[in-house]
Amino acid sequence: MRVLLIEPPAGVQMWEYSISSRENVGLEYLASYLRQFGHEVQLVSCPAQNLSVNEVITVISDFLPQVIGLSFPFSDELEKGLGIVNLLENYKQNFPVHITAGGACCQRISK
């Protein structure tokens, strides 16, 4: 199974929030675990890789994942992360994909 794990872009400038420029270790652990069971995993950390929402959509279109996992460790990533989810609704019409989210800020999404 092809799995794409995404940490969305931060809603602030890198110099304002230096922790966002670091890799998401939780996603890296998850990717490693999935790979042990033969899944093809691609990891995208928008803050660490300086990727925009549109660039993430391009990655999705190129990789064609069957599962997309979004990580929301910080509240400043919610707005752009939800923007990715909204754009994926169009993507899902052309290619079926399961979308799931996790992280410390997911409670704000579910309410």
Jmol script that loads the backbone (N, CA, C; Angstrom):
load data "model"
ATOM      1  N   MET A   1       0.851  -1.178   0.000  1.00  0.00           N
ATOM      2  CA  MET A   1       0.000   0.000   0.000  1.00  0.00           C
ATOM      3  C   MET A   1       0.894   1.238   0.000  1.00  0.00           C
ATOM      4  N   ARG A   2       0.502   2.232  -0.764  1.00  0.00           N
ATOM      5  CA  ARG A   2       1.235   3.507  -0.809  1.00  0.00           C
ATOM      6  C   ARG A   2       0.639   4.459   0.238  1.00  0.00           C
ATOM      7  N   VAL A   3       1.496   4.920   1.134  1.00  0.00           N
ATOM      8  CA  VAL A   3       1.080   5.789   2.231  1.00  0.00           C
ATOM      9  C   VAL A   3       1.880   7.082   2.166  1.00  0.00           C
ATOM     10  N   LEU A   4       1.176   8.194   2.223  1.00  0.00           N
ATOM     11  CA  LEU A   4       1.820   9.511   2.252  1.00  0.00           C
ATOM     12  C   LEU A   4       1.535  10.140   3.609  1.00  0.00           C
ATOM     13  N   LEU A   5       2.589  10.466   4.341  1.00  0.00           N
ATOM     14  CA  LEU A   5       2.470  11.099   5.650  1.00  0.00           C
ATOM     15  C   LEU A   5       2.892  12.551   5.520  1.00  0.00           C
ATOM     16  N   ILE A   6       2.022  13.463   5.973  1.00  0.00           N
ATOM     17  CA  ILE A   6       2.234  14.895   5.747  1.00  0.00           C
ATOM     18  C   ILE A   6       2.177  15.679   7.050  1.00  0.00           C
ATOM     19  N   GLU A   7       3.171  16.523   7.257  1.00  0.00           N
ATOM     20  CA  GLU A   7       3.066  17.598   8.242  1.00  0.00           C
ATOM     21  C   GLU A   7       2.817  18.862   7.435  1.00  0.00           C
ATOM     22  N   PRO A   8       1.643  19.477   7.591  1.00  0.00           N
ATOM     23  CA  PRO A   8       1.282  20.645   6.765  1.00  0.00           C
ATOM     24  C   PRO A   8       2.206  21.839   6.996  1.00  0.00           C
ATOM     25  N   PRO A   9       2.138  22.797   6.066  1.00  0.00           N
ATOM     26  CA  PRO A   9       2.922  24.026   6.258  1.00  0.00           C
ATOM     27  C   PRO A   9       2.462  24.772   7.504  1.00  0.00           C
ATOM     28  N   ALA A  10       3.392  25.426   8.147  1.00  0.00           N
ATOM     29  CA  ALA A  10       3.062  26.256   9.299  1.00  0.00           C
ATOM     30  C   ALA A  10       2.445  27.565   8.813  1.00  0.00           C
ATOM     31  N   GLY A  11       1.598  28.123   9.627  1.00  0.00           N
ATOM     32  CA  GLY A  11       0.941  29.377   9.273  1.00  0.00           C
ATOM     33  C   GLY A  11       1.747  30.602   9.653  1.00  0.00           C
ATOM     34  N   VAL A  12       2.993  30.400  10.041  1.00  0.00           N
ATOM     35  CA  VAL A  12       3.862  31.517  10.423  1.00  0.00           C
ATOM     36  C   VAL A  12       5.159  31.409   9.647  1.00  0.00           C
ATOM     37  N   GLN A  13       5.921  32.473   9.658  1.00  0.00           N
ATOM     38  CA  GLN A  13       7.229  32.471   9.006  1.00  0.00           C
ATOM     39  C   GLN A  13       8.196  31.616   9.814  1.00  0.00           C
ATOM     40  N   MET A  14       9.152  30.990   9.145  1.00  0.00           N
ATOM     41  CA  MET A  14      10.100  30.114   9.826  1.00  0.00           C
ATOM     42  C   MET A  14      10.841  30.822  10.952  1.00  0.00           C
ATOM     43  N   TRP A  15      11.213  32.078  10.731  1.00  0.00           N
ATOM     44  CA  TRP A  15      11.969  32.781  11.760  1.00  0.00           C
ATOM     45  C   TRP A  15      11.105  33.094  12.979  1.00  0.00           C
ATOM     46  N   GLU A  16       9.773  33.035  12.832  1.00  0.00           N
ATOM     47  CA  GLU A  16       8.883  33.290  13.962  1.00  0.00           C
ATOM     48  C   GLU A  16       8.703  32.057  14.845  1.00  0.00           C
ATOM     49  N   TYR A  17       8.922  30.886  14.259  1.00  0.00           N
ATOM     50  CA  TYR A  17       8.594  29.661  14.974  1.00  0.00           C
ATOM     51  C   TYR A  17       9.596  28.595  14.580  1.00  0.00           C
ATOM     52  N   SER A  18      10.765  28.649  15.172  1.00  0.00           N
ATOM     53  CA  SER A  18      11.877  27.823  14.706  1.00  0.00           C
ATOM     54  C   SER A  18      11.625  26.325  14.822  1.00  0.00           C
ATOM     55  N   ILE A  19      10.776  25.869  15.743  1.00  0.00           N
ATOM     56  CA  ILE A  19      10.554  24.438  15.883  1.00  0.00           C
ATOM     57  C   ILE A  19       9.872  23.850  14.640  1.00  0.00           C
ATOM     58  N   SER A  20       9.130  24.645  13.901  1.00  0.00           N
ATOM     59  CA  SER A  20       8.461  24.160  12.693  1.00  0.00           C
ATOM     60  C   SER A  20       9.437  23.794  11.586  1.00  0.00           C
ATOM     61  N   SER A  21      10.668  24.268  11.690  1.00  0.00           N
ATOM     62  CA  SER A  21      11.641  23.965  10.641  1.00  0.00           C
ATOM     63  C   SER A  21      12.321  22.618  10.869  1.00  0.00           C
ATOM     64  N   ARG A  22      11.942  21.928  11.933  1.00  0.00           N
ATOM     65  CA  ARG A  22      12.531  20.628  12.229  1.00  0.00           C
ATOM     66  C   ARG A  22      11.623  19.508  11.721  1.00  0.00           C
ATOM     67  N   GLU A  23      12.224  18.355  11.531  1.00  0.00           N
ATOM     68  CA  GLU A  23      11.464  17.217  11.036  1.00  0.00           C
ATOM     69  C   GLU A  23      10.511  16.693  12.106  1.00  0.00           C
ATOM     70  N   ASN A  24       9.442  16.052  11.649  1.00  0.00           N
ATOM     71  CA  ASN A  24       8.439  15.485  12.527  1.00  0.00           C
ATOM     72  C   ASN A  24       8.852  14.052  12.874  1.00  0.00           C
ATOM     73  N   VAL A  25       9.426  13.866  14.050  1.00  0.00           N
ATOM     74  CA  VAL A  25       9.950  12.564  14.447  1.00  0.00           C
ATOM     75  C   VAL A  25       8.824  11.538  14.567  1.00  0.00           C
ATOM     76  N   GLY A  26       7.646  11.964  15.010  1.00  0.00           N
ATOM     77  CA  GLY A  26       6.518  11.043  15.110  1.00  0.00           C
ATOM     78  C   GLY A  26       6.158  10.437  13.768  1.00  0.00           C
ATOM     79  N   LEU A  27       6.130  11.265  12.716  1.00  0.00           N
ATOM     80  CA  LEU A  27       5.848  10.745  11.377  1.00  0.00           C
ATOM     81  C   LEU A  27       6.965   9.835  10.889  1.00  0.00           C
ATOM     82  N   GLU A  28       8.198  10.160  11.260  1.00  0.00           N
ATOM     83  CA  GLU A  28       9.321   9.316  10.849  1.00  0.00           C
ATOM     84  C   GLU A  28       9.236   7.938  11.509  1.00  0.00           C
ATOM     85  N   TYR A  29       8.836   7.881  12.767  1.00  0.00           N
ATOM     86  CA  TYR A  29       8.633   6.594  13.435  1.00  0.00           C
ATOM     87  C   TYR A  29       7.524   5.800  12.751  1.00  0.00           C
ATOM     88  N   LEU A  30       6.436   6.462  12.454  1.00  0.00           N
ATOM     89  CA  LEU A  30       5.307   5.802  11.792  1.00  0.00           C
ATOM     90  C   LEU A  30       5.716   5.280  10.419  1.00  0.00           C
ATOM     91  N   ALA A  31       6.454   6.080   9.661  1.00  0.00           N
ATOM     92  CA  ALA A  31       6.930   5.655   8.336  1.00  0.00           C
ATOM     93  C   ALA A  31       7.816   4.421   8.458  1.00  0.00           C
ATOM     94  N   SER A  32       8.709   4.426   9.426  1.00  0.00           N
ATOM     95  CA  SER A  32       9.598   3.291   9.632  1.00  0.00           C
ATOM     96  C   SER A  32       8.810   2.029   9.969  1.00  0.00           C
ATOM     97  N   TYR A  33       7.825   2.161  10.820  1.00  0.00           N
ATOM     98  CA  TYR A  33       6.989   1.023  11.216  1.00  0.00           C
ATOM     99  C   TYR A  33       6.241   0.461  10.000  1.00  0.00           C
ATOM    100  N   LEU A  34       5.641   1.332   9.209  1.00  0.00           N
ATOM    101  CA  LEU A  34       4.895   0.881   8.034  1.00  0.00           C
ATOM    102  C   LEU A  34       5.800   0.203   7.012  1.00  0.00           C
ATOM    103  N   ARG A  35       6.998   0.730   6.846  1.00  0.00           N
ATOM    104  CA  ARG A  35       7.943   0.134   5.895  1.00  0.00           C
ATOM    105  C   ARG A  35       8.357  -1.281   6.310  1.00  0.00           C
ATOM    106  N   GLN A  36       8.402  -1.539   7.613  1.00  0.00           N
ATOM    107  CA  GLN A  36       8.738  -2.884   8.100  1.00  0.00           C
ATOM    108  C   GLN A  36       7.730  -3.924   7.615  1.00  0.00           C
ATOM    109  N   PHE A  37       6.523  -3.482   7.320  1.00  0.00           N
ATOM    110  CA  PHE A  37       5.474  -4.388   6.868  1.00  0.00           C
ATOM    111  C   PHE A  37       5.247  -4.301   5.365  1.00  0.00           C
ATOM    112  N   GLY A  38       6.228  -3.714   4.653  1.00  0.00           N
ATOM    113  CA  GLY A  38       6.211  -3.722   3.201  1.00  0.00           C
ATOM    114  C   GLY A  38       5.435  -2.610   2.528  1.00  0.00           C
ATOM    115  N   HIS A  39       4.986  -1.631   3.288  1.00  0.00           N
ATOM    116  CA  HIS A  39       4.258  -0.524   2.679  1.00  0.00           C
ATOM    117  C   HIS A  39       5.242   0.477   2.070  1.00  0.00           C
ATOM    118  N   GLU A  40       4.831   1.068   0.971  1.00  0.00           N
ATOM    119  CA  GLU A  40       5.625   2.117   0.322  1.00  0.00           C
ATOM    120  C   GLU A  40       5.205   3.445   0.948  1.00  0.00           C
ATOM    121  N   VAL A  41       6.135   4.088   1.620  1.00  0.00           N
ATOM    122  CA  VAL A  41       5.805   5.287   2.394  1.00  0.00           C
ATOM    123  C   VAL A  41       6.635   6.468   1.912  1.00  0.00           C
ATOM    124  N   GLN A  42       5.947   7.593   1.739  1.00  0.00           N
ATOM    125  CA  GLN A  42       6.636   8.853   1.453  1.00  0.00           C
ATOM    126  C   GLN A  42       6.274   9.819   2.570  1.00  0.00           C
ATOM    127  N   LEU A  43       7.268  10.520   3.054  1.00  0.00           N
ATOM    128  CA  LEU A  43       7.090  11.452   4.159  1.00  0.00           C
ATOM    129  C   LEU A  43       7.315  12.870   3.662  1.00  0.00           C
ATOM    130  N   VAL A  44       6.373  13.752   3.966  1.00  0.00           N
ATOM    131  CA  VAL A  44       6.473  15.158   3.572  1.00  0.00           C
ATOM    132  C   VAL A  44       6.337  16.011   4.821  1.00  0.00           C
ATOM    133  N   SER A  45       7.396  16.708   5.173  1.00  0.00           N
ATOM    134  CA  SER A  45       7.354  17.668   6.269  1.00  0.00           C
ATOM    135  C   SER A  45       7.452  19.054   5.648  1.00  0.00           C
ATOM    136  N   CYS A  46       6.323  19.681   5.439  1.00  0.00           N
ATOM    137  CA  CYS A  46       6.305  20.984   4.761  1.00  0.00           C
ATOM    138  C   CYS A  46       7.178  22.020   5.456  1.00  0.00           C
ATOM    139  N   PRO A  47       7.126  22.128   6.795  1.00  0.00           N
ATOM    140  CA  PRO A  47       8.015  23.109   7.426  1.00  0.00           C
ATOM    141  C   PRO A  47       9.491  22.805   7.194  1.00  0.00           C
ATOM    142  N   ALA A  48       9.888  21.539   7.301  1.00  0.00           N
ATOM    143  CA  ALA A  48      11.298  21.180   7.138  1.00  0.00           C
ATOM    144  C   ALA A  48      11.745  21.291   5.685  1.00  0.00           C
ATOM    145  N   GLN A  49      10.820  20.988   4.750  1.00  0.00           N
ATOM    146  CA  GLN A  49      11.161  21.012   3.330  1.00  0.00           C
ATOM    147  C   GLN A  49      10.756  22.317   2.648  1.00  0.00           C
ATOM    148  N   ASN A  50      10.131  23.218   3.416  1.00  0.00           N
ATOM    149  CA  ASN A  50       9.675  24.508   2.905  1.00  0.00           C
ATOM    150  C   ASN A  50       8.741  24.341   1.702  1.00  0.00           C
ATOM    151  N   LEU A  51       7.731  23.473   1.859  1.00  0.00           N
ATOM    152  CA  LEU A  51       6.768  23.220   0.787  1.00  0.00           C
ATOM    153  C   LEU A  51       5.455  23.958   1.048  1.00  0.00           C
ATOM    154  N   SER A  52       4.828  24.401  -0.024  1.00  0.00           N
ATOM    155  CA  SER A  52       3.527  25.060   0.064  1.00  0.00           C
ATOM    156  C   SER A  52       2.414  24.025  -0.086  1.00  0.00           C
ATOM    157  N   VAL A  53       1.191  24.458   0.137  1.00  0.00           N
ATOM    158  CA  VAL A  53       0.032  23.585  -0.042  1.00  0.00           C
ATOM    159  C   VAL A  53      -0.021  23.073  -1.480  1.00  0.00           C
ATOM    160  N   ASN A  54       0.170  23.947  -2.452  1.00  0.00           N
ATOM    161  CA  ASN A  54       0.130  23.523  -3.860  1.00  0.00           C
ATOM    162  C   ASN A  54       1.219  22.508  -4.188  1.00  0.00           C
ATOM    163  N   GLU A  55       2.388  22.666  -3.580  1.00  0.00           N
ATOM    164  CA  GLU A  55       3.458  21.704  -3.813  1.00  0.00           C
ATOM    165  C   GLU A  55       3.109  20.343  -3.211  1.00  0.00           C
ATOM    166  N   VAL A  56       2.401  20.344  -2.090  1.00  0.00           N
ATOM    167  CA  VAL A  56       1.947  19.083  -1.492  1.00  0.00           C
ATOM    168  C   VAL A  56       0.957  18.386  -2.417  1.00  0.00           C
ATOM    169  N   ILE A  57       0.053  19.147  -3.007  1.00  0.00           N
ATOM    170  CA  ILE A  57      -0.915  18.562  -3.935  1.00  0.00           C
ATOM    171  C   ILE A  57      -0.188  17.933  -5.124  1.00  0.00           C
ATOM    172  N   THR A  58       0.880  18.563  -5.584  1.00  0.00           N
ATOM    173  CA  THR A  58       1.684  17.989  -6.664  1.00  0.00           C
ATOM    174  C   THR A  58       2.313  16.666  -6.226  1.00  0.00           C
ATOM    175  N   VAL A  59       2.842  16.621  -5.008  1.00  0.00           N
ATOM    176  CA  VAL A  59       3.413  15.375  -4.480  1.00  0.00           C
ATOM    177  C   VAL A  59       2.348  14.286  -4.445  1.00  0.00           C
ATOM    178  N   ILE A  60       1.158  14.633  -4.008  1.00  0.00           N
ATOM    179  CA  ILE A  60       0.055  13.669  -3.946  1.00  0.00           C
ATOM    180  C   ILE A  60      -0.277  13.152  -5.338  1.00  0.00           C
ATOM    181  N   SER A  61      -0.373  14.043  -6.297  1.00  0.00           N
ATOM    182  CA  SER A  61      -0.693  13.647  -7.671  1.00  0.00           C
ATOM    183  C   SER A  61       0.375  12.761  -8.278  1.00  0.00           C
ATOM    184  N   ASP A  62       1.630  13.001  -7.931  1.00  0.00           N
ATOM    185  CA  ASP A  62       2.730  12.198  -8.460  1.00  0.00           C
ATOM    186  C   ASP A  62       2.833  10.833  -7.782  1.00  0.00           C
ATOM    187  N   PHE A  63       2.601  10.785  -6.475  1.00  0.00           N
ATOM    188  CA  PHE A  63       2.777   9.559  -5.700  1.00  0.00           C
ATOM    189  C   PHE A  63       1.537   8.653  -5.737  1.00  0.00           C
ATOM    190  N   LEU A  64       0.361   9.235  -5.889  1.00  0.00           N
ATOM    191  CA  LEU A  64      -0.910   8.508  -5.909  1.00  0.00           C
ATOM    192  C   LEU A  64      -1.068   7.570  -4.704  1.00  0.00           C
ATOM    193  N   PRO A  65      -1.070   8.143  -3.503  1.00  0.00           N
ATOM    194  CA  PRO A  65      -1.180   7.305  -2.310  1.00  0.00           C
ATOM    195  C   PRO A  65      -2.585   6.722  -2.151  1.00  0.00           C
ATOM    196  N   GLN A  66      -2.647   5.611  -1.435  1.00  0.00           N
ATOM    197  CA  GLN A  66      -3.931   5.020  -1.090  1.00  0.00           C
ATOM    198  C   GLN A  66      -4.386   5.502   0.280  1.00  0.00           C
ATOM    199  N   VAL A  67      -3.424   5.914   1.095  1.00  0.00           N
ATOM    200  CA  VAL A  67      -3.704   6.465   2.423  1.00  0.00           C
ATOM    201  C   VAL A  67      -2.878   7.729   2.594  1.00  0.00           C
ATOM    202  N   ILE A  68      -3.518   8.768   3.122  1.00  0.00           N
ATOM    203  CA  ILE A  68      -2.827  10.015   3.456  1.00  0.00           C
ATOM    204  C   ILE A  68      -3.031  10.260   4.940  1.00  0.00           C
ATOM    205  N   GLY A  69      -1.933  10.428   5.652  1.00  0.00           N
ATOM    206  CA  GLY A  69      -1.986  10.761   7.067  1.00  0.00           C
ATOM    207  C   GLY A  69      -1.462  12.166   7.275  1.00  0.00           C
ATOM    208  N   LEU A  70      -2.254  12.974   7.940  1.00  0.00           N
ATOM    209  CA  LEU A  70      -1.851  14.350   8.247  1.00  0.00           C
ATOM    210  C   LEU A  70      -1.543  14.465   9.728  1.00  0.00           C
ATOM    211  N   SER A  71      -0.451  15.109  10.057  1.00  0.00           N
ATOM    212  CA  SER A  71      -0.057  15.312  11.438  1.00  0.00           C
ATOM    213  C   SER A  71      -0.235  16.776  11.807  1.00  0.00           C
ATOM    214  N   PHE A  72      -0.886  17.010  12.933  1.00  0.00           N
ATOM    215  CA  PHE A  72      -1.102  18.373  13.411  1.00  0.00           C
ATOM    216  C   PHE A  72      -0.501  18.535  14.813  1.00  0.00           C
ATOM    217  N   PRO A  73       0.838  18.603  14.902  1.00  0.00           N
ATOM    218  CA  PRO A  73       1.444  18.736  16.222  1.00  0.00           C
ATOM    219  C   PRO A  73       1.329  20.148  16.802  1.00  0.00           C
ATOM    220  N   PHE A  74       1.140  21.136  15.954  1.00  0.00           N
ATOM    221  CA  PHE A  74       1.077  22.519  16.407  1.00  0.00           C
ATOM    222  C   PHE A  74      -0.154  23.202  15.815  1.00  0.00           C
ATOM    223  N   SER A  75      -0.747  24.094  16.573  1.00  0.00           N
ATOM    224  CA  SER A  75      -1.979  24.750  16.121  1.00  0.00           C
ATOM    225  C   SER A  75      -1.763  25.648  14.911  1.00  0.00           C
ATOM    226  N   ASP A  76      -0.544  26.130  14.697  1.00  0.00           N
ATOM    227  CA  ASP A  76      -0.314  27.013  13.555  1.00  0.00           C
ATOM    228  C   ASP A  76      -0.371  26.267  12.224  1.00  0.00           C
ATOM    229  N   GLU A  77      -0.472  24.945  12.256  1.00  0.00           N
ATOM    230  CA  GLU A  77      -0.554  24.153  11.029  1.00  0.00           C
ATOM    231  C   GLU A  77      -1.992  23.786  10.654  1.00  0.00           C
ATOM    232  N   LEU A  78      -2.930  24.092  11.519  1.00  0.00           N
ATOM    233  CA  LEU A  78      -4.318  23.686  11.275  1.00  0.00           C
ATOM    234  C   LEU A  78      -4.915  24.306  10.013  1.00  0.00           C
ATOM    235  N   GLU A  79      -4.787  25.602   9.852  1.00  0.00           N
ATOM    236  CA  GLU A  79      -5.432  26.283   8.726  1.00  0.00           C
ATOM    237  C   GLU A  79      -4.963  25.729   7.384  1.00  0.00           C
ATOM    238  N   LYS A  80      -3.667  25.648   7.194  1.00  0.00           N
ATOM    239  CA  LYS A  80      -3.156  25.156   5.912  1.00  0.00           C
ATOM    240  C   LYS A  80      -3.371  23.655   5.770  1.00  0.00           C
ATOM    241  N   GLY A  81      -3.329  22.930   6.878  1.00  0.00           N
ATOM    242  CA  GLY A  81      -3.614  21.499   6.829  1.00  0.00           C
ATOM    243  C   GLY A  81      -5.041  21.223   6.403  1.00  0.00           C
ATOM    244  N   LEU A  82      -5.969  22.000   6.937  1.00  0.00           N
ATOM    245  CA  LEU A  82      -7.370  21.847   6.523  1.00  0.00           C
ATOM    246  C   LEU A  82      -7.545  22.289   5.077  1.00  0.00           C
ATOM    247  N   GLY A  83      -6.735  23.230   4.620  1.00  0.00           N
ATOM    248  CA  GLY A  83      -6.751  23.623   3.204  1.00  0.00           C
ATOM    249  C   GLY A  83      -6.357  22.456   2.315  1.00  0.00           C
ATOM    250  N   ILE A  84      -5.382  21.677   2.761  1.00  0.00           N
ATOM    251  CA  ILE A  84      -4.979  20.489   2.006  1.00  0.00           C
ATOM    252  C   ILE A  84      -6.138  19.504   1.954  1.00  0.00           C
ATOM    253  N   VAL A  85      -6.789  19.292   3.082  1.00  0.00           N
ATOM    254  CA  VAL A  85      -7.927  18.357   3.129  1.00  0.00           C
ATOM    255  C   VAL A  85      -9.026  18.818   2.180  1.00  0.00           C
ATOM    256  N   ASN A  86      -9.323  20.097   2.163  1.00  0.00           N
ATOM    257  CA  ASN A  86     -10.356  20.613   1.252  1.00  0.00           C
ATOM    258  C   ASN A  86      -9.977  20.397  -0.203  1.00  0.00           C
ATOM    259  N   LEU A  87      -8.720  20.635  -0.554  1.00  0.00           N
ATOM    260  CA  LEU A  87      -8.271  20.402  -1.931  1.00  0.00           C
ATOM    261  C   LEU A  87      -8.313  18.914  -2.281  1.00  0.00           C
ATOM    262  N   LEU A  88      -8.118  18.062  -1.288  1.00  0.00           N
ATOM    263  CA  LEU A  88      -8.129  16.627  -1.534  1.00  0.00           C
ATOM    264  C   LEU A  88      -9.516  16.095  -1.862  1.00  0.00           C
ATOM    265  N   GLU A  89     -10.537  16.813  -1.509  1.00  0.00           N
ATOM    266  CA  GLU A  89     -11.894  16.379  -1.856  1.00  0.00           C
ATOM    267  C   GLU A  89     -12.036  16.251  -3.376  1.00  0.00           C
ATOM    268  N   ASN A  90     -11.449  17.168  -4.128  1.00  0.00           N
ATOM    269  CA  ASN A  90     -11.452  17.069  -5.592  1.00  0.00           C
ATOM    270  C   ASN A  90     -10.593  15.896  -6.048  1.00  0.00           C
ATOM    271  N   TYR A  91      -9.475  15.700  -5.385  1.00  0.00           N
ATOM    272  CA  TYR A  91      -8.562  14.609  -5.713  1.00  0.00           C
ATOM    273  C   TYR A  91      -9.248  13.256  -5.511  1.00  0.00           C
ATOM    274  N   LYS A  92     -10.008  13.126  -4.426  1.00  0.00           N
ATOM    275  CA  LYS A  92     -10.658  11.865  -4.097  1.00  0.00           C
ATOM    276  C   LYS A  92     -11.672  11.446  -5.155  1.00  0.00           C
ATOM    277  N   GLN A  93     -12.236  12.393  -5.878  1.00  0.00           N
ATOM    278  CA  GLN A  93     -13.190  12.058  -6.931  1.00  0.00           C
ATOM    279  C   GLN A  93     -12.499  11.320  -8.073  1.00  0.00           C
ATOM    280  N   ASN A  94     -11.233  11.616  -8.323  1.00  0.00           N
ATOM    281  CA  ASN A  94     -10.477  11.000  -9.410  1.00  0.00           C
ATOM    282  C   ASN A  94      -9.707   9.758  -8.975  1.00  0.00           C
ATOM    283  N   PHE A  95      -9.366   9.686  -7.704  1.00  0.00           N
ATOM    284  CA  PHE A  95      -8.560   8.579  -7.214  1.00  0.00           C
ATOM    285  C   PHE A  95      -8.930   8.329  -5.761  1.00  0.00           C
ATOM    286  N   PRO A  96      -9.460   7.151  -5.442  1.00  0.00           N
ATOM    287  CA  PRO A  96      -9.896   6.897  -4.062  1.00  0.00           C
ATOM    288  C   PRO A  96      -8.712   6.879  -3.093  1.00  0.00           C
ATOM    289  N   VAL A  97      -8.859   7.584  -1.996  1.00  0.00           N
ATOM    290  CA  VAL A  97      -7.808   7.659  -0.985  1.00  0.00           C
ATOM    291  C   VAL A  97      -8.468   7.813   0.381  1.00  0.00           C
ATOM    292  N   HIS A  98      -7.882   7.169   1.373  1.00  0.00           N
ATOM    293  CA  HIS A  98      -8.344   7.328   2.748  1.00  0.00           C
ATOM    294  C   HIS A  98      -7.502   8.419   3.392  1.00  0.00           C
ATOM    295  N   ILE A  99      -8.143   9.374   4.050  1.00  0.00           N
ATOM    296  CA  ILE A  99      -7.437  10.469   4.708  1.00  0.00           C
ATOM    297  C   ILE A  99      -7.674  10.348   6.210  1.00  0.00           C
ATOM    298  N   THR A 100      -6.590  10.410   6.964  1.00  0.00           N
ATOM    299  CA  THR A 100      -6.698  10.376   8.419  1.00  0.00           C
ATOM    300  C   THR A 100      -5.796  11.456   9.000  1.00  0.00           C
ATOM    301  N   ALA A 101      -6.097  11.881  10.213  1.00  0.00           N
ATOM    302  CA  ALA A 101      -5.307  12.939  10.856  1.00  0.00           C
ATOM    303  C   ALA A 101      -5.022  12.564  12.296  1.00  0.00           C
ATOM    304  N   GLY A 102      -3.915  13.075  12.788  1.00  0.00           N
ATOM    305  CA  GLY A 102      -3.542  12.850  14.173  1.00  0.00           C
ATOM    306  C   GLY A 102      -2.659  13.974  14.666  1.00  0.00           C
ATOM    307  N   GLY A 103      -2.383  13.943  15.930  1.00  0.00           N
ATOM    308  CA  GLY A 103      -1.535  14.968  16.519  1.00  0.00           C
ATOM    309  C   GLY A 103      -2.244  15.703  17.634  1.00  0.00           C
ATOM    310  N   ALA A 104      -1.492  16.495  18.332  1.00  0.00           N
ATOM    311  CA  ALA A 104      -1.995  17.190  19.516  1.00  0.00           C
ATOM    312  C   ALA A 104      -3.150  18.141  19.220  1.00  0.00           C
ATOM    313  N   CYS A 105      -3.241  18.647  18.019  1.00  0.00           N
ATOM    314  CA  CYS A 105      -4.264  19.650  17.698  1.00  0.00           C
ATOM    315  C   CYS A 105      -5.489  19.074  16.999  1.00  0.00           C
ATOM    316  N   CYS A 106      -5.598  17.773  16.885  1.00  0.00           N
ATOM    317  CA  CYS A 106      -6.744  17.172  16.178  1.00  0.00           C
ATOM    318  C   CYS A 106      -8.055  17.375  16.906  1.00  0.00           C
ATOM    319  N   GLN A 107      -8.046  17.560  18.206  1.00  0.00           N
ATOM    320  CA  GLN A 107      -9.302  17.798  18.919  1.00  0.00           C
ATOM    321  C   GLN A 107      -9.995  19.052  18.412  1.00  0.00           C
ATOM    322  N   ARG A 108      -9.238  20.020  17.973  1.00  0.00           N
ATOM    323  CA  ARG A 108      -9.831  21.264  17.451  1.00  0.00           C
ATOM    324  C   ARG A 108     -10.550  21.014  16.127  1.00  0.00           C
ATOM    325  N   ILE A 109     -10.120  19.999  15.388  1.00  0.00           N
ATOM    326  CA  ILE A 109     -10.740  19.693  14.098  1.00  0.00           C
ATOM    327  C   ILE A 109     -12.046  18.971  14.300  1.00  0.00           C
ATOM    328  N   SER A 110     -12.079  18.035  15.216  1.00  0.00           N
ATOM    329  CA  SER A 110     -13.233  17.152  15.357  1.00  0.00           C
ATOM    330  C   SER A 110     -14.438  17.819  15.995  1.00  0.00           C
ATOM    331  N   LYS A 111     -14.270  18.951  16.599  1.00  0.00           N
ATOM    332  CA  LYS A 111     -15.402  19.611  17.278  1.00  0.00           C
ATOM    333  C   LYS A 111     -16.186  20.488  16.342  1.00  0.00           C
TER     334      LYS A 111
END
end "model"
wireframe off; spacefill off
backbone 0.3
color backbone group
